[in-house]
Amino acid sequence: MPFKPISPTPGFLHRSFLGAITCALLFCQTVFATQISPPDSNTPAKQGQATLLIQSSPLAGSQFHALPDVVAQIRVGDSLTLKRQPDNPHDSNAIQVLWQGQLLGFVPRRENKAVARAMDRGEPLVARVVALRPDESPWRRLRFEISVRLSD
């Protein structure tokens, strides 16, 4: 019995093309992404070391921690420290966000699961401030990015 050729469903070529473009963009981001400032972590990245952006998030819970007291001292580009808090009674995926040892807030709960897993695996993550709006509501005051360092 001969096989009957299957014609692609409408949009198939479009989805394939989008997939190829997405892969190409991820590759380009991997190749060309560089870190603006060295991170403040246990294993500092070398200047110009490539990183891959994982996420960009607002800071959660900042009104309950040190951000209101130190916001005037923080600058865009400043390194942040991420610290896992698996014993947090409200969220087992909790990740603290610290600036110069001071707790500013947390990675938002709806966005922390993949980052928590990466940290638990020992992935070399770095975080930095990308936007500051001291006069905005707590959820809009500070935005930060989390990236993974790429190996040489």
ZAPA-935939 format. One record per residue: z, x, y of N, C-alpha, C in turn; residue in three letters; residue number from 0. Coordinates in Angstrom, 2 decimals. Each point is the difference from the previous one (the first is absolute). Example, Ala and Ser with C-alpha at 12.3 -4.5 7.8 and 13.67 -1.06 7.14 Angstrom:
2
+---------+---------+---------+---------+---------+---------+---------+---------+---------+------+------+
!     n_z !     n_x !     n_y !    ca_z !    ca_x !    ca_y !     c_z !     c_x !     c_y ! seba ! fise !
+---------+---------+---------+---------+---------+---------+---------+---------+---------+------+------+
!    7.80 !   13.19 !   -5.69 !    0.00 !   -0.89 !    1.19 !    0.00 !    0.90 !    1.20 !  ALA !    0 !
!   -0.72 !   -0.35 !    1.05 !    0.06 !    0.82 !    1.19 !    0.73 !   -0.77 !    1.09 !  SER !    1 !
+---------+---------+---------+---------+---------+---------+---------+---------+---------+------+------+
***
This chain:
152
+---------+---------+---------+---------+---------+---------+---------+---------+---------+------+------+
!     n_z !     n_x !     n_y !    ca_z !    ca_x !    ca_y !     c_z !     c_x !     c_y ! seba ! fise !
+---------+---------+---------+---------+---------+---------+---------+---------+---------+------+------+
!    0.00 !    0.85 !   -1.17 !    0.00 !   -0.85 !    1.17 !    0.00 !    0.89 !    1.23 !  MET !    0 !
!   -0.99 !   -0.10 !    0.85 !   -0.07 !    0.85 !    1.19 !    1.06 !   -0.43 !    1.01 !  PRO !    1 !
!    0.43 !    0.98 !    0.78 !    0.98 !   -0.28 !    1.04 !   -0.69 !   -0.55 !    1.23 !  PHE !    2 !
!    0.62 !   -0.97 !    0.59 !   -0.53 !   -0.59 !    1.22 !    0.60 !    0.76 !    1.19 !  LYS !    3 !
!   -0.83 !    0.49 !    0.93 !    0.57 !    0.71 !    1.15 !    0.88 !   -0.93 !    0.83 !  PRO !    4 !
!    1.08 !    0.56 !    0.44 !    0.93 !   -0.77 !    0.84 !   -0.27 !    0.36 !    1.44 !  ILE !    5 !
!   -0.26 !   -1.03 !    0.79 !   -0.22 !    0.27 !    1.42 !    1.36 !   -0.01 !    0.70 !  SER !    6 !
!    0.16 !    0.88 !    0.96 !    1.29 !    0.08 !    0.69 !    0.31 !   -1.30 !    0.73 !  PRO !    7 !
!    1.28 !   -0.31 !    0.06 !    0.43 !   -1.19 !    0.73 !   -0.16 !    0.25 !    1.49 !  THR !    8 !
!   -0.19 !   -1.07 !    0.78 !   -0.13 !    0.20 !    1.44 !    1.21 !    0.76 !    0.54 !  PRO !    9 !
!   -0.24 !    0.97 !    0.82 !    1.08 !    0.79 !    0.58 !    0.37 !    1.21 !   -0.83 !  GLY !   10 !
!   -0.56 !    0.12 !   -1.22 !    0.33 !    1.14 !   -0.85 !   -0.35 !    1.32 !    0.67 !  PHE !   11 !
!   -1.24 !    0.09 !    0.49 !   -0.44 !    1.22 !    0.65 !    0.86 !    0.28 !    1.23 !  LEU !   12 !
!    0.32 !   -1.05 !    0.73 !    0.84 !    0.14 !    1.20 !    1.38 !    0.56 !   -0.38 !  HIS !   13 !
!    0.63 !   -0.53 !   -1.07 !    1.31 !    0.50 !   -0.42 !   -0.09 !    1.44 !   -0.49 !  ARG !   14 !
!   -1.07 !    0.33 !   -0.72 !   -0.17 !    1.37 !   -0.48 !   -0.15 !    0.96 !    1.17 !  SER !   15 !
!   -0.79 !   -0.41 !    0.98 !   -0.21 !    0.84 !    1.18 !    1.32 !    0.20 !    0.74 !  PHE !   16 !
!    0.78 !   -1.09 !    0.16 !    1.29 !    0.12 !    0.68 !    0.94 !    0.92 !   -0.77 !  LEU !   17 !
!   -0.04 !   -0.08 !   -1.32 !    0.84 !    0.88 !   -0.81 !   -0.38 !    1.46 !    0.19 !  GLY !   18 !
!   -1.30 !    0.28 !    0.05 !   -0.45 !    1.37 !    0.21 !    0.41 !    0.51 !    1.38 !  ALA !   19 !
!   -0.15 !   -0.85 !    1.00 !    0.40 !    0.38 !    1.37 !    1.50 !    0.26 !    0.05 !  ILE !   20 !
!    0.80 !   -0.85 !   -0.63 !    1.45 !    0.18 !   -0.02 !    0.37 !    1.34 !   -0.64 !  THR !   21 !
!   -0.63 !    0.31 !   -1.13 !    0.28 !    1.29 !   -0.67 !   -0.38 !    1.17 !    0.90 !  CYS !   22 !
!   -1.14 !   -0.11 !    0.67 !   -0.44 !    1.07 !    0.89 !    0.97 !    0.18 !    1.15 !  ALA !   23 !
!    0.47 !   -1.11 !    0.57 !    0.96 !    0.10 !    1.11 !    1.31 !    0.61 !   -0.46 !  LEU !   24 !
!    0.48 !   -0.38 !   -1.18 !    1.24 !    0.60 !   -0.51 !   -0.19 !    1.49 !   -0.22 !  LEU !   25 !
!   -1.15 !    0.40 !   -0.51 !   -0.26 !    1.42 !   -0.19 !   -0.01 !    0.72 !    1.34 !  PHE !   26 !
!   -0.69 !   -0.58 !    1.00 !   -0.06 !    0.64 !    1.32 !    1.38 !    0.09 !    0.62 !  CYS !   27 !
!    0.81 !   -1.06 !   -0.16 !    1.34 !    0.04 !    0.56 !    0.81 !    1.10 !   -0.67 !  GLN !   28 !
!   -0.17 !    0.15 !   -1.30 !    0.71 !    1.04 !   -0.73 !   -0.41 !    1.38 !    0.48 !  THR !   29 !
!   -1.29 !    0.19 !    0.22 !   -0.50 !    1.30 !    0.39 !    0.33 !    0.34 !    1.45 !  VAL !   30 !
!   -0.11 !   -0.97 !    0.89 !    0.12 !    0.28 !    1.42 !    1.34 !   -0.33 !    0.62 !  PHE !   31 !
!    0.89 !   -0.71 !   -0.71 !    1.29 !   -0.36 !    0.59 !    0.86 !    1.24 !    0.17 !  ALA !   32 !
!    0.61 !    0.14 !    1.15 !    0.93 !    1.10 !    0.22 !    1.25 !   -0.54 !    0.65 !  THR !   33 !
!    1.04 !    0.72 !   -0.16 !    1.28 !   -0.41 !    0.54 !    0.13 !    0.49 !    1.43 !  GLN !   34 !
!    0.48 !   -0.89 !    0.89 !    0.12 !    0.36 !    1.40 !    1.21 !    0.89 !    0.24 !  ILE !   35 !
!    1.11 !   -0.32 !   -0.60 !    1.19 !    0.83 !    0.20 !    0.64 !    0.29 !   -1.35 !  SER !   36 !
!    0.66 !    1.14 !   -0.15 !    0.61 !    0.31 !   -1.28 !    1.14 !   -0.97 !   -0.30 !  PRO !   37 !
!    0.16 !   -0.40 !   -1.25 !    1.03 !   -0.96 !   -0.36 !    1.38 !    0.63 !   -0.04 !  PRO !   38 !
!    1.00 !   -0.85 !    0.11 !    1.38 !    0.43 !   -0.10 !    0.49 !   -0.42 !   -1.38 !  ASP !   39 !
!   -0.28 !    0.80 !   -1.01 !    0.41 !   -0.33 !   -1.36 !    0.35 !    1.28 !   -0.74 !  SER !   40 !
!    0.35 !   -0.16 !   -1.26 !    0.42 !    1.15 !   -0.80 !   -1.12 !    1.00 !   -0.22 !  ASN !   41 !
!   -1.25 !   -0.48 !   -0.10 !   -1.14 !    0.88 !   -0.23 !   -0.99 !   -0.19 !    1.15 !  THR !   42 !
!    0.15 !    0.75 !    1.06 !   -0.86 !   -0.21 !    1.15 !   -1.46 !    0.30 !   -0.31 !  PRO !   43 !
!   -0.88 !   -0.80 !    0.61 !   -1.43 !    0.24 !   -0.16 !   -0.42 !    1.12 !    0.93 !  ALA !   44 !
!   -1.04 !    0.72 !   -0.42 !   -0.55 !    1.04 !    0.86 !   -0.80 !   -0.67 !    1.11 !  LYS !   45 !
!   -0.06 !    0.64 !    1.16 !   -0.78 !   -0.55 !    1.10 !   -1.44 !   -0.20 !   -0.45 !  GLN !   46 !
!   -0.55 !   -1.19 !    0.23 !   -1.37 !   -0.29 !   -0.39 !   -0.16 !   -0.38 !   -1.45 !  GLY !   47 !
!    1.10 !   -0.11 !   -0.77 !   -0.12 !   -0.39 !   -1.39 !   -0.47 !   -1.45 !   -0.07 !  GLN !   48 !
!   -0.92 !   -0.29 !   -0.89 !   -0.58 !   -1.33 !   -0.12 !    1.01 !   -0.99 !   -0.56 !  ALA !   49 !
!   -0.03 !   -1.20 !    0.54 !    0.82 !   -1.09 !   -0.49 !   -0.88 !   -1.23 !   -0.16 !  THR !   50 !
!    0.46 !   -0.95 !   -0.79 !   -0.70 !   -1.26 !   -0.21 !    0.94 !   -1.11 !    0.44 !  LEU !   51 !
!   -0.44 !   -0.81 !    0.94 !    0.82 !   -1.09 !    0.52 !    0.23 !   -1.05 !   -1.08 !  LEU !   52 !
!    1.27 !   -0.35 !   -0.20 !    0.36 !   -1.03 !   -0.97 !    0.20 !   -1.33 !    0.71 !  ILE !   53 !
!    0.77 !    0.02 !    1.07 !    0.23 !   -1.25 !    0.72 !    0.49 !    0.26 !    1.41 !  GLN !   54 !
!   -0.16 !   -1.02 !    0.82 !    0.50 !   -0.01 !    1.37 !    0.86 !   -1.24 !    0.11 !  SER !   55 !
!    1.23 !    0.15 !    0.47 !    0.95 !   -1.11 !   -0.02 !    0.84 !   -0.05 !    1.26 !  SER !   56 !
!    0.51 !   -1.19 !    0.30 !    1.04 !   -0.09 !    1.03 !    1.32 !    0.41 !   -0.64 !  PRO !   57 !
!    0.97 !    0.31 !    0.81 !    1.32 !    0.37 !   -0.50 !    0.84 !   -1.26 !   -0.18 !  LEU !   58 !
!    0.58 !   -0.19 !   -1.16 !    0.82 !   -1.18 !   -0.27 !    1.47 !    0.29 !    0.28 !  ALA !   59 !
!    0.69 !   -0.97 !    0.57 !    1.44 !    0.10 !    0.19 !    0.44 !    0.95 !    1.09 !  GLY !   60 !
!   -0.89 !    0.38 !    0.88 !    0.34 !    1.01 !    1.01 !    1.10 !   -0.45 !    0.96 !  SER !   61 !
!    0.11 !   -1.30 !    0.22 !    1.02 !   -0.49 !    0.92 !    1.42 !    0.20 !   -0.54 !  GLN !   62 !
!    0.14 !    0.27 !   -1.30 !    1.31 !    0.18 !   -0.61 !    0.38 !    1.46 !   -0.19 !  PHE !   63 !
!   -0.89 !    0.90 !    0.39 !    0.24 !    1.42 !   -0.24 !   -0.16 !    0.79 !    1.29 !  HIS !   64 !
!   -0.31 !    1.28 !   -0.07 !    0.06 !    0.90 !    1.16 !   -1.18 !   -0.08 !    0.96 !  ALA !   65 !
!   -1.07 !   -0.70 !   -0.35 !   -1.19 !    0.02 !    0.86 !    0.29 !   -0.39 !    1.45 !  LEU !   66 !
!    0.75 !   -1.07 !    0.28 !    0.25 !   -0.33 !    1.41 !    0.67 !    1.14 !    0.78 !  PRO !   67 !
!    0.82 !    0.80 !   -0.66 !    0.71 !    1.08 !    0.67 !   -0.85 !    1.26 !    0.22 !  ASP !   68 !
!   -1.02 !    0.21 !   -0.86 !   -0.76 !    1.25 !    0.07 !   -1.47 !   -0.19 !    0.35 !  VAL !   69 !
!   -0.43 !   -1.23 !    0.22 !   -1.42 !   -0.27 !    0.22 !   -0.58 !    0.80 !    1.17 !  VAL !   70 !
!    0.80 !    0.27 !    1.02 !   -0.49 !    0.77 !    1.16 !   -0.28 !    1.46 !   -0.35 !  ALA !   71 !
!    0.58 !    0.50 !   -1.09 !   -0.18 !    1.40 !   -0.40 !   -1.15 !    0.19 !   -1.00 !  GLN !   72 !
!   -0.42 !   -1.06 !   -0.65 !   -1.05 !    0.08 !   -1.02 !   -1.37 !    0.05 !    0.67 !  ILE !   73 !
!   -0.90 !    0.75 !   -0.58 !   -1.37 !    0.13 !    0.52 !   -1.00 !   -0.35 !   -1.10 !  ARG !   74 !
!   -1.15 !   -0.51 !    0.41 !   -1.09 !   -0.24 !   -0.95 !   -0.37 !    1.35 !   -0.61 !  VAL !   75 !
!   -0.15 !    0.03 !   -1.31 !   -0.30 !    1.22 !   -0.72 !    1.22 !    0.63 !   -0.64 !  GLY !   76 !
!    1.21 !   -0.45 !    0.40 !    1.22 !    0.55 !   -0.60 !    0.04 !   -0.28 !   -1.50 !  ASP !   77 !
!    0.51 !    0.97 !   -0.74 !    0.17 !   -0.15 !   -1.44 !    1.18 !   -0.89 !   -0.30 !  SER !   78 !
!   -0.13 !   -0.74 !   -1.07 !    1.08 !   -0.86 !   -0.49 !    0.30 !    0.40 !   -1.44 !  LEU !   79 !
!    1.22 !   -0.23 !   -0.41 !    0.41 !    0.28 !   -1.37 !    0.14 !   -1.32 !   -0.74 !  THR !   80 !
!   -0.55 !   -0.06 !   -1.19 !    0.13 !   -1.17 !   -0.86 !    1.05 !    0.31 !   -1.07 !  LEU !   81 !
!    0.92 !   -0.93 !   -0.20 !    1.07 !    0.22 !   -0.98 !    0.14 !   -1.25 !   -0.85 !  LYS !   82 !
!   -0.21 !    0.16 !   -1.31 !    0.14 !   -1.12 !   -0.93 !    1.44 !   -0.45 !   -0.07 !  ARG !   83 !
!    0.19 !   -1.29 !   -0.13 !    1.33 !   -0.58 !   -0.14 !   -0.04 !   -1.03 !   -1.14 !  GLN !   84 !
!   -0.15 !    0.49 !   -1.26 !   -0.15 !   -0.92 !   -1.13 !    1.23 !   -0.86 !   -0.27 !  PRO !   85 !
!    1.15 !    0.40 !    0.51 !    1.22 !   -0.78 !   -0.23 !    0.25 !   -1.01 !    1.13 !  ASP !   86 !
!   -0.97 !   -0.22 !    0.87 !    0.14 !   -0.96 !    1.08 !    0.20 !   -1.39 !   -0.61 !  ASN !   87 !
!    1.07 !   -0.71 !    0.39 !    0.29 !   -1.29 !   -0.62 !   -1.02 !   -1.10 !    0.34 !  PRO !   88 !
!   -0.80 !    0.19 !    1.04 !   -0.96 !   -1.02 !    0.42 !   -1.41 !    0.27 !   -0.53 !  HIS !   89 !
!   -0.31 !    1.26 !   -0.34 !   -1.36 !    0.35 !   -0.40 !    0.02 !    1.32 !   -0.77 !  ASP !   90 !
!   -0.31 !   -0.05 !   -1.28 !    0.02 !    1.22 !   -0.82 !   -1.13 !    0.97 !    0.35 !  SER !   91 !
!   -0.98 !   -0.45 !    0.79 !   -1.09 !    0.87 !    0.45 !    0.22 !    0.50 !    1.42 !  ASN !   92 !
!    1.20 !   -0.15 !    0.52 !    0.29 !    0.34 !    1.40 !   -0.28 !    1.47 !    0.30 !  ALA !   93 !
!   -0.58 !    0.22 !    1.19 !   -0.29 !    1.36 !    0.47 !    0.47 !    0.09 !    1.45 !  ILE !   94 !
!    0.97 !    0.87 !    0.23 !    0.48 !    0.23 !    1.36 !   -1.01 !    0.84 !    0.77 !  GLN !   95 !
!   -0.08 !   -0.26 !    1.31 !   -0.84 !    0.80 !    0.89 !    0.94 !    0.66 !    1.00 !  VAL !   96 !
!    0.01 !    1.34 !   -0.04 !    0.91 !    0.76 !    0.87 !   -0.77 !    0.88 !    0.97 !  LEU !   97 !
!    0.56 !    0.18 !    1.17 !   -0.52 !    0.93 !    1.01 !    1.13 !    0.95 !    0.34 !  TRP !   98 !
!   -0.21 !    1.28 !   -0.23 !    1.01 !    1.03 !    0.24 !    1.36 !   -0.39 !   -0.60 !  GLN !   99 !
!   -0.03 !   -0.51 !   -1.22 !    1.21 !   -0.35 !   -0.73 !    0.62 !   -1.34 !    0.36 !  GLY !  100 !
!   -0.57 !   -0.71 !    0.95 !    0.56 !   -1.29 !    0.41 !   -0.82 !   -1.13 !   -0.61 !  GLN !  101 !
!    0.69 !   -0.95 !   -0.62 !   -0.66 !   -1.14 !   -0.62 !   -0.55 !   -0.92 !    1.08 !  LEU !  102 !
!   -1.34 !   -0.13 !    0.01 !   -0.65 !   -0.89 !    0.96 !   -0.22 !   -1.39 !   -0.56 !  LEU !  103 !
!   -0.25 !   -0.08 !   -1.29 !   -0.29 !   -1.28 !   -0.65 !   -0.56 !    0.26 !   -1.38 !  GLY !  104 !
!   -0.85 !   -0.92 !   -0.46 !   -0.53 !    0.06 !   -1.36 !   -1.50 !   -0.27 !   -0.03 !  PHE !  105 !
!   -0.64 !    0.47 !   -1.07 !   -1.37 !   -0.42 !   -0.28 !    0.10 !   -1.49 !   -0.33 !  VAL !  106 !
!   -0.85 !   -0.85 !    0.58 !    0.11 !   -1.44 !   -0.27 !   -0.05 !   -0.32 !   -1.48 !  PRO !  107 !
!    0.82 !   -0.94 !   -0.41 !    0.11 !   -0.36 !   -1.42 !   -1.34 !   -0.40 !   -0.60 !  ARG !  108 !
!   -0.81 !   -0.71 !    0.75 !   -1.29 !   -0.46 !   -0.55 !   -0.99 !    1.15 !   -0.19 !  ARG !  109 !
!    0.33 !    1.19 !    0.54 !   -0.92 !    1.14 !   -0.08 !    0.61 !    1.22 !   -0.68 !  GLU !  110 !
!    1.17 !   -0.12 !   -0.61 !    0.68 !    1.21 !   -0.47 !   -0.13 !    0.30 !   -1.49 !  ASN !  111 !
!   -0.52 !   -0.91 !   -0.79 !    0.00 !    0.20 !   -1.45 !   -0.83 !    1.22 !   -0.43 !  LYS !  112 !
!   -1.22 !    0.09 !    0.48 !   -0.87 !    1.13 !   -0.39 !    0.56 !    1.33 !    0.51 !  ALA !  113 !
!    0.56 !   -0.01 !    1.21 !    0.57 !    1.23 !    0.56 !    1.24 !    0.41 !   -0.80 !  VAL !  114 !
!    0.83 !   -0.98 !   -0.37 !    1.19 !    0.30 !   -0.81 !   -0.41 !    0.62 !   -1.34 !  ALA !  115 !
!   -1.01 !   -0.55 !   -0.63 !   -0.47 !    0.56 !   -1.28 !   -0.52 !    1.42 !    0.19 !  ARG !  116 !
!   -0.76 !    0.22 !    1.09 !   -0.52 !    1.35 !    0.26 !    1.15 !    0.98 !    0.23 !  ALA !  117 !
!    1.02 !   -0.42 !    0.74 !    1.15 !    0.88 !    0.24 !    0.74 !    0.28 !   -1.30 !  MET !  118 !
!    0.15 !   -1.02 !   -0.85 !    0.68 !    0.19 !   -1.28 !   -0.76 !    0.96 !   -0.91 !  ASP !  119 !
!   -1.32 !    0.07 !    0.17 !   -0.82 !    0.94 !   -0.79 !   -0.02 !    1.39 !    0.62 !  ARG !  120 !
!    0.60 !    0.15 !    1.17 !    0.04 !    1.30 !    0.66 !   -1.25 !    0.33 !    0.81 !  GLY !  121 !
!   -0.77 !   -1.02 !    0.37 !   -1.20 !    0.24 !    0.81 !    0.41 !    0.60 !    1.34 !  GLU !  122 !
!   -0.80 !    0.92 !    0.54 !    0.33 !    0.65 !    1.28 !   -0.40 !   -0.88 !    1.20 !  PRO !  123 !
!    0.88 !   -0.91 !    0.37 !   -0.28 !   -0.93 !    1.10 !    0.49 !    0.55 !    1.33 !  LEU !  124 !
!   -0.73 !   -0.32 !    1.05 !    0.41 !    0.35 !    1.36 !   -0.12 !   -1.26 !    0.84 !  VAL !  125 !
!    0.83 !   -0.08 !    1.04 !   -0.03 !   -1.16 !    0.89 !    0.09 !    0.49 !    1.44 !  ALA !  126 !
!   -0.64 !   -0.75 !    0.90 !    0.05 !    0.37 !    1.41 !   -0.14 !   -1.25 !    0.86 !  ARG !  127 !
!    0.50 !    0.10 !    1.22 !   -0.08 !   -1.08 !    0.98 !   -1.42 !   -0.06 !    0.53 !  VAL !  128 !
!   -0.59 !   -1.20 !    0.02 !   -1.36 !   -0.14 !    0.54 !   -0.05 !   -0.92 !    1.22 !  VAL !  129 !
!    1.06 !   -0.77 !    0.24 !    0.03 !   -0.86 !    1.19 !    1.44 !   -0.28 !    0.37 !  ALA !  130 !
!    0.27 !    0.02 !    1.30 !    1.32 !   -0.32 !    0.54 !   -0.17 !   -0.98 !    1.15 !  LEU !  131 !
!    0.76 !   -1.08 !   -0.08 !    0.01 !   -1.00 !    1.08 !    1.46 !   -0.42 !    0.20 !  ARG !  132 !
!    0.76 !    0.78 !    0.75 !    1.44 !   -0.22 !    0.12 !    0.40 !   -1.39 !    0.52 !  PRO !  133 !
!   -0.86 !   -0.63 !    0.79 !    0.35 !   -1.29 !    0.59 !   -0.43 !   -1.21 !   -0.83 !  ASP !  134 !
!   -0.60 !    0.22 !   -1.16 !   -0.47 !   -1.08 !   -0.84 !    1.12 !   -0.53 !   -0.90 !  GLU !  135 !
!   -0.32 !   -1.04 !   -0.75 !    0.95 !   -0.56 !   -0.97 !    0.26 !    1.06 !   -1.08 !  SER !  136 !
!    1.11 !   -0.11 !   -0.73 !    0.34 !    1.02 !   -1.00 !   -1.12 !    0.34 !   -0.99 !  PRO !  137 !
!   -0.77 !   -0.99 !   -0.45 !   -1.07 !    0.24 !   -0.97 !   -1.20 !    0.70 !    0.62 !  TRP !  138 !
!   -0.05 !    0.11 !    1.33 !   -1.16 !    0.62 !    0.65 !    0.37 !    1.29 !    0.73 !  ARG !  139 !
!    1.24 !    0.41 !   -0.05 !    0.44 !    1.19 !    0.75 !   -0.57 !    1.30 !   -0.54 !  ARG !  140 !
!   -0.01 !    0.16 !   -1.31 !   -0.44 !    1.26 !   -0.59 !   -0.91 !   -0.31 !   -1.18 !  LEU !  141 !
!   -1.13 !    0.67 !   -0.03 !   -0.92 !   -0.09 !   -1.14 !   -0.14 !    1.41 !   -0.56 !  ARG !  142 !
!   -0.04 !    0.11 !   -1.32 !   -0.08 !    1.31 !   -0.65 !   -1.02 !   -0.03 !   -1.11 !  PHE !  143 !
!   -0.49 !    1.19 !   -0.35 !   -0.93 !    0.15 !   -1.10 !    0.62 !    0.84 !   -1.10 !  GLU !  144 !
!   -0.36 !   -0.34 !   -1.21 !    0.42 !    0.78 !   -1.18 !   -1.26 !    0.54 !   -0.64 !  ILE !  145 !
!   -0.01 !    1.31 !   -0.25 !   -1.14 !    0.66 !   -0.62 !    0.49 !    0.83 !   -1.17 !  SER !  146 !
!   -0.92 !    0.33 !   -0.89 !    0.32 !    0.90 !   -1.10 !   -0.73 !    1.30 !    0.26 !  VAL !  147 !
!    0.71 !    1.12 !   -0.21 !   -0.63 !    1.32 !    0.14 !   -0.94 !    0.22 !   -1.17 !  ARG !  148 !
!   -1.16 !    0.52 !    0.29 !   -0.96 !    0.30 !   -1.06 !    0.18 !    1.45 !   -0.42 !  LEU !  149 !
!   -0.15 !    0.26 !   -1.28 !    0.16 !    1.36 !   -0.48 !   -1.18 !    0.85 !    0.43 !  SER !  150 !
!    0.25 !    1.31 !    0.11 !   -1.07 !    0.92 !    0.44 !   -1.08 !    0.13 !   -1.03 !  ASP !  151 !
+---------+---------+---------+---------+---------+---------+---------+---------+---------+------+------+
***
